[in-house]
Amino acid sequence: MKTNKSFIYILLIFFIISINSIYSFSVFLTNEPYSLVIRQSIFYLLGIIIILIMLKINPHKLIKYSFYIYLINVLLLILVLFIGTEINGARAWFSIPIIGTFQPSEFMKIGLILYIAKIIDNHKIKNYKDELLLILKVFIITIIPGIITFLEPDTGAVLIYFVIAFVMLFTSNIRYRWFILFFSIILIIGILFLYLYIFQTDLFISIFGSSMFYRLDRIFDWQSSSGMQLENSIISIGSSGYFGNGINNILLYFPEGHTDFIFSSFASIYGLVGMIILIFTIIWFDLTIINTNTKEKVFKYIIVGIIGALLYQQIQNISMTIGLLPITGITLPFISYGGSSLLSYMILLGIVMSIKKSSL
């Protein structure tokens, strides 16, 4: 009960922060500033209903049918490539009348976490061959949606998939030598990749295409803090002072200030004190999930996958708004505007609470 009360308080704080930030930034987007606020409020209400439903579902059933959950999400990712709506150059959304848009890649992480947890839990390890087989299984499970999502293109979601797979494998019974080997291979491939990108541009484009080149170009441009979006974001955060400029008083416009760059909007409103409160609430939320007690390993893997996805998105999103990490189009969970992102994490939170309930 104590854990559930903590989640209720945290969600209330997240909701207030989200609504205030969206409302304040929406003056740059529409003549009806309340429309986005109403939509986000509806998403939160639906999310609460989903959590209540998840509490009625035995988490063992989710594990039992995890392959089908995973498969449905993969099929949706394939389908969106053909009949999806293109927004900002990416075909990653289904357009649904009245409701709005639906982004399958946000829900893919649910199927991925559940199915990988089942695979790891069922896999018996006796020697290095068993370890290698487990790694290959998890890699195949991850690379399939990874490739499809990359084609949308949505690089940020692909990174989340691999973070989930990595942290879940890391907490399994395989030895750490595999991770040393993995990082060594990634380092070698990365060096070769960067060599072609920097010194052999024509060859790089002929192999990987111009789309990949421009995506990398965008990522590396972050180091110079160039671009109106990042510059105005940093200025807004830096000039907000201790207590910010107040609600509905964001001084500078920067694209995606209600989604990817909502941290900058919030910082502009509430300043350093507000940022400290938000970060403290995020840490409180993460620790509450981490402290979920369960004796079953499969549930522990699920918790690890969820906290891995959360931590990565939180760190990546906040860091990119202040120029510490590249801009990858990743939202801030529970704060950024958007139904798909919010509802997918509400489902994951519901799973956590369901695990907690089944362990009592």
Secondary structure, 3 states (H helix, E strand, C coil): CHHHHHHHHHHHHHHHHHHHHHHHHHHHCCCCCHHHHHHHHHHHHHHHHHHHHHCCCCHHHHHHCHHHHHHHHHHHHHHHHHHCEEECCEEEEEEECCCEEECHHHHHHHHHHHHHHHHHHHCCCCCHHHHHHHHHHHHHHHHHHHHHHHCCCCHHHHHHHHHHHHHHHHCCCCCCHHHHHHHHHHHHHHHHHHHHHHHCHHHHHHHHCHHHHHHHHHHHHHHHCCCHHHHHHHHHHHCCCCCCCCCCCCCCCCCCCCCCCHHHHHHHHHHHHHHHHHHHHHHHHHHHHHCCCCCCHHHHHHHHHHHHHHHHHHHHHHHHHCCCCCCCCCCCCCCCCCHHHHHHHHHHHHHHHHHHHHCC
